[in-house]
Amino acid sequence: MLKSSFAAACFVVLLAGCGKSGERALRIAAQGSFAVGGTVLTDTLGRKYHGDHAYVFYQKPVDARGLPLVFAHGVGQFSKTWETTPDGREGFQNIFLRRRFSVYLVDQPRRGNAGRGTETVTVTPAFDEETWFNRFRVGIWPDYFEGVQFSCDPEALNQYFRQMTPTLGTADFDVYSDAYAALFDKIGPAVFVTHSQGGPVGWLTLLKTKNIRAIASYEPGGNIPFPAELMPEEGKVITLSGKTEGVPVPMEVFLEYTKIPIVIYYGDNLPETDERPEIYEWTRRLHLMRRWAELLNERGGDVTVVHLPETGLHGNTHFPMSDLNNLQVADLLSDWLHEKGLD
């Protein structure tokens, strides 16, 4: 409803809530959207084509905290990752708005609302949803993991698959990170919250802007930067994507990750054998991120790796931010932000 004490352009939305996030009504002072980054092509006739930008939707609550949260999605996804969960509950977008953080939800270039890429592509349906069911650790198709934090309502699975979207062009981490860096340069200091493929995009974006104050990454996958001489053997393994999990970087680049606090979260059902490679890849990533953290912390870094079952949260999938216990997952992030003086 409108508040007469606000300026005409300012409005307030009040919604009921529950749990820790519901202690405060959702009160939005401003919201909007814009494109950021990208390039402009020119043909032989001088005609223009704008593409490879990111799309950003933002909301600022009343009495916002000092640092906004910028949310980056993962592979095959767009900003829906952070919105309403597949089973209809509030996602991190609203949970953190209630906690008075401004939120910036991004569709990276060539994905979702930022689908205007600069490459010629053909999109063909890929009948791979059962593969993603396994790879995202909901279960082993068609069976759910026992105790999984994912609704077994068929409509939740329907919504889950419908939030997937194609990449309209090649996967290019430089294109993605250029757009995210342009966003941070535009809005100023903020905390980067990344997921899955967005994790390595975050590592690269950090090198391109001075405005990332911290990174919280949920199940980052791929392109883990290690100095070549310190690369673990697991980082040299060829993954299902046909690339090594680790990437060699100069020591001076590696040390850039010691300059901000970083927290990394992994969920449950991580096997200790590679009998199912599509699931074991997440176990390998947990091992590698723990080693990454050790090496950085030995050099003055502030990197924490959290395996959620060790905190008492069990059954989490590859999408902890939208699992049934996402309020408790959000509480861990809230506590970390407070501990680091970022709230």
Secondary structure, DSSP 4 states (H G I P E B T S, - for coil): ---TTS-TT---------TGGGGS---EEEEEEEEES-EEEE-TT--EEEES-EEEEEEEETT--SS-EEEE--TT--GGGGSS-TTS---HHHHHHHTT--EEEEE-TTSGGG---SS---------HHHHHHHTTSEETTEEPTT-SS---HHHHHHHHHT----SS---HHHHHHHHHHHHHHH-SEEEEEETTHHHHHHHHHTT-S-EEEEEEES--S-EEEEGGG--GGGGSB-TTSSBSEEEE-HHHHGGGGSSEEEEEE-S---SS-SSHHHHHHHHHHHHHHHHHHHHHHTT-EEEEEEGGGGT--S--S-GGGSTTHHHHHHHHHHHHHHTT--
